[in-house]
Amino acid sequence: MNIFVCIKQVPDTETKITPNGDGTYIETTSIKWIMNPYDEFAVEQALLTKQANSGSTVTVVRVGGVKDTETLRTALAMGADDAILVEADDNLDSFMTAKALKGAIEKSGNSADVIFTGKQAIDDDCLQVPQLLAGMLNLPSVSVVVGCEEAGGKFTLKREIEGGTLEVYEVNSPAIIACNKGINTPRYASLPGIMKAKRKPLAKHSLADVGVADSDRRVKYSNFQLPPEKPPGKKFDAMDEANQASIVAEVVGLLRTEAKAI
């Protein structure tokens, strides 16, 4: 099987985010980047599928800045066979990203038997790329998948819906499967895997190479700004019993008129 995994590099959740100079995106020069957590489940599921199908290969694909390929190398260290990077700005919209992934997969020369993705990215939370990619490739797609079994090119998928209920789907290969937390436990990259990853193939393409132009953009970002700072807290001295009633009334009034808490 030719197995592809679409991954995204996102800011670490503990990184301090600031808007860039013109407010069209965030400042990226000092950010620590990690693999999107949902994509870790996708990589692991791809590797499990490879183990169950002798002779299969796993290719990881990412669209984004070339400044740091650590995310792709992490996937290679986990056990993926090769990687593709489409060099682009990190602020592409979902349509451009999906089209770039489509072009990269087609340019690889291998026909995808299954494409795994995370259900969404934790930075923009758009939850659109897997569905857009499925539409562009004319493939069936199942998202929010928490259970995956494969036999003879047919996938049995458990999909989580509201209230914790599970839907079960049977999908023939090729298909796109968007993974959710709970589908598996991602493995850690071993030291030998990390060393091998440095020698595994990593192809690089431009947006033009994969058929994406500026005119493909559907969404433009502007006016990125931090939320307003919280006003300083207020302290009240209620040690004097004679003043406690009036202070309580004042605090309740502030909670109602300023904090809007009651």
C-alpha positions as CSV (number, residue, x, y, z in Angstrom):
1,M,0.0,0.0,0.0
2,N,1.1,3.6,-0.7
3,I,0.2,5.4,2.5
4,F,0.4,9.1,2.8
5,V,0.1,11.3,6.0
6,C,-0.6,15.0,5.9
7,I,1.0,16.8,8.8
8,K,1.2,20.4,10.0
9,Q,3.8,22.2,12.0
10,V,2.1,24.4,14.7
11,P,3.3,26.6,17.5
12,D,4.0,24.9,20.8
13,T,1.0,25.6,23.2
14,E,3.4,27.2,25.7
15,T,4.9,29.6,23.1
16,K,4.1,33.3,23.6
17,I,2.2,34.5,20.5
18,T,2.5,38.0,19.2
19,P,1.1,39.5,15.9
20,N,3.6,40.5,13.2
21,G,4.3,44.0,12.1
22,D,1.4,44.4,9.6
23,G,-1.1,42.4,11.6
24,T,-1.5,39.8,8.8
25,Y,-0.2,36.9,10.8
26,I,1.8,36.1,13.9
27,E,5.5,36.6,14.5
28,T,7.2,33.3,13.7
29,T,10.9,34.0,14.2
30,S,11.0,33.1,17.9
31,I,8.4,30.4,18.0
32,K,9.0,26.8,19.1
33,W,7.3,24.5,16.5
34,I,5.9,21.1,17.1
35,M,3.9,18.5,15.1
36,N,0.2,19.1,15.4
37,P,-0.9,16.7,18.1
38,Y,-3.8,15.2,16.1
39,D,-1.3,14.5,13.2
40,E,0.7,12.4,15.6
41,F,-2.2,10.0,15.8
42,A,-2.3,10.0,12.0
43,V,1.4,9.1,11.7
44,E,1.0,6.3,14.2
45,Q,-2.1,4.9,12.4
46,A,-0.2,5.0,9.1
47,L,2.7,3.0,10.7
48,L,0.3,0.5,12.1
49,T,-1.3,0.1,8.7
50,K,2.1,-0.4,7.2
51,Q,3.0,-3.1,9.7
52,A,-0.2,-5.0,8.8
53,N,0.5,-4.8,5.1
54,S,3.9,-6.1,4.1
55,G,5.7,-4.0,1.4
56,S,3.8,-0.8,2.2
57,T,5.4,2.6,2.4
58,V,4.6,5.7,4.4
59,T,5.2,9.2,3.0
60,V,4.6,12.3,5.1
61,V,3.7,15.5,3.5
62,R,3.8,19.0,4.9
63,V,3.0,22.5,3.5
64,G,4.8,25.4,5.2
65,G,8.0,27.3,5.9
66,V,11.3,25.7,5.1
67,K,13.0,27.2,8.2
68,D,12.5,24.1,10.3
69,T,12.0,20.5,9.0
70,E,12.0,19.0,12.5
71,T,8.4,18.0,12.3
72,L,9.0,15.9,9.1
73,R,12.2,14.4,10.6
74,T,10.2,13.5,13.7
75,A,7.7,11.5,11.5
76,L,10.6,9.9,9.7
77,A,12.2,8.9,13.0
78,M,8.9,7.4,14.1
79,G,9.1,5.1,11.1
80,A,7.9,6.9,7.9
81,D,9.9,6.0,4.8
82,D,10.2,9.4,3.1
83,A,8.9,13.0,3.3
84,I,7.7,15.8,1.0
85,L,7.9,19.5,2.0
86,V,6.0,22.1,-0.1
87,E,7.7,25.4,0.7
88,A,5.2,28.1,1.5
89,D,4.2,30.8,3.9
90,D,2.7,29.5,7.1
91,N,-0.4,31.6,6.7
92,L,-2.0,29.8,3.7
93,D,-5.7,29.3,3.9
94,S,-7.3,25.9,4.0
95,F,-8.0,25.8,0.2
96,M,-4.5,26.5,-0.8
97,T,-3.1,24.0,1.7
98,A,-5.4,21.3,0.5
99,K,-4.5,22.0,-3.1
100,A,-0.8,22.0,-2.3
101,L,-1.1,18.6,-0.6
102,K,-3.0,17.3,-3.6
103,G,-0.3,18.4,-5.9
104,A,2.5,17.0,-3.7
105,I,0.8,13.6,-3.5
106,E,0.3,13.5,-7.3
107,K,3.9,14.7,-7.9
108,S,5.3,11.9,-5.8
109,G,4.4,9.5,-8.7
110,N,2.6,7.1,-6.4
111,S,-1.1,6.6,-6.3
112,A,-2.4,6.9,-2.7
113,D,-4.2,3.9,-1.3
114,V,-5.0,5.7,1.9
115,I,-4.3,9.2,3.3
116,F,-4.3,9.8,7.0
117,T,-4.6,13.3,8.5
118,G,-5.3,14.7,11.9
119,K,-8.9,15.8,12.4
120,Q,-7.8,19.5,12.7
121,A,-4.9,21.7,13.5
122,I,-4.7,23.2,17.0
123,D,-3.5,26.7,15.8
124,D,-6.3,27.8,13.4
125,D,-8.9,25.1,14.3
126,C,-10.4,25.4,10.8
127,L,-11.2,21.6,10.5
128,Q,-11.4,21.9,6.7
129,V,-8.3,20.6,5.0
130,P,-9.1,16.8,5.1
131,Q,-12.6,17.4,3.6
132,L,-11.3,19.8,0.9
133,L,-8.5,17.4,0.0
134,A,-11.1,14.6,-0.3
135,G,-13.2,16.7,-2.6
136,M,-10.2,17.6,-4.8
137,L,-9.1,14.0,-5.1
138,N,-12.7,12.7,-5.4
139,L,-12.2,10.3,-2.5
140,P,-14.4,9.2,0.4
141,S,-13.5,10.8,3.7
142,V,-14.3,10.0,7.3
143,S,-13.3,12.4,10.1
144,V,-13.1,12.4,13.9
145,V,-12.1,8.7,13.7
146,V,-11.3,7.0,17.0
147,G,-11.1,3.4,15.7
148,C,-9.6,2.0,12.6
149,E,-9.3,-1.6,11.3
150,E,-8.1,-2.6,7.8
151,A,-8.5,-5.9,6.0
152,G,-8.2,-6.5,2.3
153,G,-8.2,-2.9,1.3
154,K,-11.4,-2.2,3.3
155,F,-11.4,0.1,6.4
156,T,-13.8,-0.3,9.3
157,L,-13.9,3.1,11.0
158,K,-15.4,4.3,14.2
159,R,-16.3,7.9,14.3
160,E,-17.1,9.9,17.4
161,I,-20.2,12.1,17.3
162,E,-21.9,14.4,19.9
163,G,-22.7,12.8,23.2
164,G,-19.9,10.1,22.9
165,T,-21.9,8.0,20.5
166,L,-20.0,6.1,17.8
167,E,-20.8,5.8,14.1
168,V,-19.3,2.8,12.2
169,Y,-18.4,3.2,8.6
170,E,-16.9,0.7,6.0
171,V,-14.8,2.5,3.4
172,N,-13.0,0.9,0.5
173,S,-9.5,2.1,-0.4
174,P,-8.5,4.7,-1.5
175,A,-9.9,7.0,1.2
176,I,-9.0,9.8,3.5
177,I,-9.1,9.2,7.2
178,A,-8.9,12.1,9.7
179,C,-7.8,10.8,13.1
180,N,-8.9,11.9,16.5
181,K,-7.4,11.4,20.0
182,G,-8.0,7.9,21.3
183,I,-7.5,6.1,18.0
184,N,-4.0,4.9,19.2
185,T,-1.0,5.8,21.3
186,P,1.7,7.5,19.2
187,R,5.1,5.9,19.6
188,Y,8.2,7.8,20.6
189,A,11.0,8.1,18.1
190,S,13.9,5.8,19.1
191,L,17.6,6.9,19.0
192,P,18.3,4.5,16.0
193,G,15.1,6.0,14.3
194,I,16.4,9.5,14.8
195,M,19.7,8.6,13.3
196,K,18.1,6.9,10.3
197,A,15.7,9.8,9.7
198,K,18.7,12.0,8.8
199,R,19.4,9.8,5.8
200,K,15.8,9.3,4.6
201,P,14.6,11.1,1.4
202,L,13.0,14.5,1.9
203,A,11.8,16.1,-1.3
204,K,11.1,19.8,-1.5
205,H,8.8,21.6,-3.9
206,S,7.6,25.2,-4.4
207,L,3.9,26.1,-4.5
208,A,4.3,26.6,-8.3
209,D,5.7,23.0,-8.6
210,V,2.5,21.6,-7.2
211,G,0.2,23.8,-9.1
212,V,-0.8,26.4,-6.5
213,A,-0.9,30.1,-7.3
214,D,-1.7,33.3,-5.3
215,S,-5.1,33.4,-7.1
216,D,-6.1,30.2,-5.3
217,R,-6.3,32.0,-2.0
218,R,-9.9,32.1,-0.7
219,V,-9.3,33.8,2.7
220,K,-7.1,36.7,3.6
221,Y,-6.0,37.4,7.1
222,S,-5.8,40.9,8.7
223,N,-5.8,42.8,12.0
224,F,-4.2,40.1,14.1
225,Q,-4.1,41.5,17.7
226,L,-3.7,40.3,21.2
227,P,-6.7,40.3,23.5
228,P,-6.9,43.4,25.8
229,E,-5.0,43.1,29.0
230,K,-7.1,42.4,32.1
231,P,-7.5,45.4,34.4
232,P,-5.8,45.2,37.7
233,G,-7.7,43.5,40.5
234,K,-9.3,45.4,43.4
235,K,-8.8,44.8,47.0
236,F,-11.2,45.6,49.8
237,D,-10.5,45.8,53.5
238,A,-13.3,44.1,55.4
239,M,-11.6,43.6,58.7
240,D,-13.7,46.2,60.4
241,E,-17.1,44.6,61.1
242,A,-18.8,48.0,60.9
243,N,-17.9,48.3,57.3
244,Q,-18.4,44.7,56.1
245,A,-22.0,45.2,55.0
246,S,-21.3,48.2,52.8
247,I,-18.2,46.5,51.4
248,V,-20.1,43.4,50.5
249,A,-22.7,45.5,48.8
250,E,-20.0,47.3,46.8
251,V,-18.4,44.1,45.8
252,V,-21.7,42.6,44.7
253,G,-22.4,45.8,42.7
254,L,-19.0,45.6,40.9
255,L,-19.5,41.9,40.1
256,R,-22.8,42.9,38.5
257,T,-21.9,46.1,36.7
258,E,-18.2,45.7,35.8
259,A,-17.3,42.0,35.9
260,K,-20.8,41.0,34.6
261,A,-20.4,37.8,36.7
262,I,-23.8,37.9,38.3
